[in-house]
Amino acid sequence: MRSKQASDSLRALRDKRVLIGPNDTASLATRMANALAEQGVRTYVLNLTPHHYLAGESELGKARAIAPRLIRWLRNLSEHGVLGRTLGRCLSTVLRFGIVLWAALRVDAVILIANRSILGAAADLRLFRLAGIRIVRLFVG
């Protein structure tokens, strides 16, 4: 009975798009993306807190390739005093909001690792709910 339910669930997931993020705790998001991709799910990993050690790499969506580098660059603005810090935070917020809007239009489900949201507030969760996107919270600890 369980195997039939599992296969029905996997069949329902095919041709779906899933955003996993906003961080990659112990490469959990990367490994989860690989496992879902093997089942035919298109995955995007958003890692807003990049670490120098990433255990496994896979073909991931553009969110992984672009956003973390830009946010890291924006964080480096904080080294340029109060003005740089303020500008970096403002641009980072705009970029994160853009990612949330992109996700609201492009994905079918969002998996939040360590119960963190992309904007750092519940505003993105409300937007995802309004868009009919399934939200999965993954607690790590």
N, C-alpha and C positions, 0 to 999 in steps of 0.2 A: 504494500500500500504506500509506504513512504517513498519508494523509488519512483512510483507513478506520479506522486505529488511533486517530487523533485524534478522529474523530467518535464512535467507540465509547467513548472515554474521557469525552468531553463528555456523551454520553447517560447514562453511569453516574453522572456528577456531578449530574445534574438531581435536584431534590427532596432534595438534601443540604444540610446546615448546616455552615458552616465558621467557626471562630473564628480571626481573624488578629490577632497581637499579639506581645508586650505593648507594643510601641512603634511609632510611625509614622515611620520613618526616611525623610526626604525624600518624605513622602506616599506611600511605596511601598505601605503597607497600604491606604490609601484607593483608590489606582489599581487595586490588585489586586482589592479588593472590588467596584469598579465593573465590571471585566472579568468577574469570576465571576458577578456579578448578571445581566449581559447573557446569560450562558449558562444562566440559570435556577437558579443556586446561591444559597441564602440565606446571606448573610455577616454576621458580627458583627466589628467592629473594636474592639479593646481597646487604648487608647492610654494607658498608665500614665505616660508622660513627655510630657505635652502641651507643645507649642511654640507661640509666638505666631503663627507663620506656618504655615498649613495651606493647601496649594495647591488641592486639590480636595475639595469636600464632596459627599456622596451620602447617600442614605437608608441609614442604618446601624442596627444593632441597639441595644437598650437598654444593652448593655455600654458602648458609646461614650458614651451620653448621661449615664449615672449614675456609673460607677466613676471615671473620671478626675477629675471635679469633687470627689468625696468624698476621693480620695487627695490631691488638691491641698490641700483644706481640712485634711486630717490633717497634711500636711507643714507647713502654716502654724502648727500647734500647737507646732512646735519653737522658735518665737520666744518661747515662754512658759517658758523655762528647762528645767531637767532634768525636772521632772514633766510638762510639756507634751510634751517630746521623747519621753519614755518612753511616755506615753499615746498619742501619735500613732503611734509605731512599732507598738505592740501592736494598736491598732485597724486600722491599715493591713494588718497581717498577717492579722487576722481577715477583713477585707474581701477580700483577695486569695485566701484559702482558700475563701471563699464563692463567688468567681468561678470558681475551679477546680472546685468541686463542681457549680456550675450548668453549666459546660461539660461535665463528665463525664456529665451527664444529658441535655444538650440538643444537643450537636454531634456530627458524624460525623468531623470532621477538625480538626486544629489546625495552623496555620502559624505557626511561631515565627521572627520576624524578628531578624536579628543573633544567632541562636542563644541568645536569652535566654529564660528561663522566667518564668512569672507569679509564682511564689513566690521566685524567685532561687535555687532549689535543684532538685535532680533529683526531689524528692518529687512534684511535680505531673506530671512525665513518667511516673513509675511508676504513678500513679493513672490517667492517660490510657491507658497500655498495658493495665492491668487491665480498664478499661472497654471495651477493644477499639477505641479511637479511633486513627485514623491520625495520626501525627505527622510533619510536614514541617518540616525546619529550613532556613531561608533565610539563607545567609551573605552579608553586605553588606561591601564594602570595596574 
